[in-house]
Amino acid sequence: MGARQAVFEELLSHKFADHCSAEQVRVAIAEAIKKYQENRDAYFELLSRFNDNHSRILYHNRSAEPGLSYCHHKLFKEVTYEKQSVMDWAKSRGISLTI
């Protein structure tokens, strides 16, 4: 993890504890893939959808996933996601995810 990412996540953990970075979402999904091998394909699909949606937000400034709440962090120019909305979004696809 780079220094910029470390500072960003440190700020998130204090001031924006209910938000998470895209990298934190990816790590949570990757850990779930390792933990739940029987549902590996579903988690890979979730990761793919998340990455596609994240790219859409970055380049088109809109989301294709209506249940996924996000905001743009002004200082770091990063997109952050509400943890609960990410977990609810995964649950709506029949997948358990903890961030």
C-alpha positions as a printed Julia matrix, in Angstrom:
99×3 Matrix{Float64}:
   0.0     0.0     0.0
   1.34    3.4    -0.93
   1.76    6.29    1.47
  -1.09    8.24   -0.1
  -3.46    5.29    0.26
  -2.36    4.75    3.86
  -3.06    8.39    4.78
  -6.4     8.24    2.98
  -7.49    5.1     4.83
  -6.3     6.55    8.13
  -8.51    9.59    7.53
 -11.43    7.34    6.63
 -11.05    5.33    9.81
 -11.36    8.44   11.98
 -13.53   11.05   10.34
 -15.5     8.91    7.89
 -15.77    5.62    9.78
 -18.97    4.7     7.94
 -17.24    4.98    4.54
 -14.65    2.82    2.83
 -12.39    3.08   -0.18
 -12.77    1.05   -3.36
  -9.62   -0.83   -2.39
 -11.15   -1.82    0.95
 -14.22   -3.17   -0.87
 -12.0    -5.16   -3.24
  -9.99   -6.59   -0.34
 -13.19   -7.6     1.49
 -14.47   -9.4    -1.61
 -11.09  -11.08   -2.2
 -11.05  -12.33    1.41
 -14.6   -13.64    0.99
 -13.52  -15.51   -2.17
 -10.83  -17.28   -0.16
 -13.16  -17.96    2.76
 -16.23  -19.16    0.82
 -14.82  -21.36   -1.95
 -18.24  -22.88   -2.68
 -19.57  -19.44   -3.76
 -16.4   -18.34   -5.5
 -18.1   -17.62   -8.83
 -20.72  -15.39   -7.21
 -18.02  -13.38   -5.42
 -16.01  -13.05   -8.65
 -19.13  -11.75  -10.37
 -19.67   -9.27   -7.51
 -16.06   -8.09   -7.81
 -16.46   -7.66  -11.55
 -19.69   -5.67  -11.14
 -18.08   -3.51   -8.48
 -15.03   -2.77  -10.66
 -17.23   -1.95  -13.67
 -19.41    0.33  -11.58
 -16.41    2.03   -9.95
 -14.95    2.77  -13.39
 -18.28    4.17  -14.52
 -18.37    6.48  -11.5
 -14.8     7.65  -12.14
 -15.16    8.3   -15.85
 -18.86    9.07  -16.33
 -19.72   10.41  -12.86
 -22.74    8.12  -12.53
 -23.47    4.74  -11.05
 -25.11    1.77  -12.73
 -25.88    0.25   -9.32
 -28.67    2.28   -7.67
 -28.26    0.6    -4.26
 -24.58    1.47   -3.96
 -24.14    4.83   -2.2
 -20.94    6.74   -2.84
 -19.45   10.2    -2.6
 -16.38   11.97   -3.92
 -13.77   12.84   -1.3
 -12.68   16.39   -2.13
  -9.21   16.35   -0.57
  -8.03   13.04   -2.04
 -10.18   13.08   -5.19
 -11.27    9.53   -4.38
 -14.65    7.84   -4.46
 -15.75    6.48   -1.09
 -18.61    4.09   -0.45
 -20.92    3.83    2.53
 -20.07    0.52    4.18
 -23.68   -0.36    4.92
 -24.76    0.29    1.34
 -21.97   -1.98    0.05
 -23.03   -4.77    2.4
 -26.72   -4.28    1.49
 -25.81   -4.23   -2.22
 -23.99   -7.56   -1.84
 -26.85   -8.99    0.21
 -29.35   -8.02   -2.53
 -27.36  -10.36   -4.77
 -27.53  -13.17   -2.21
 -23.96  -12.68   -0.98
 -22.75  -12.07    2.55
 -19.99   -9.44    2.78
 -18.34   -7.84    5.79
 -16.23   -4.7     5.5
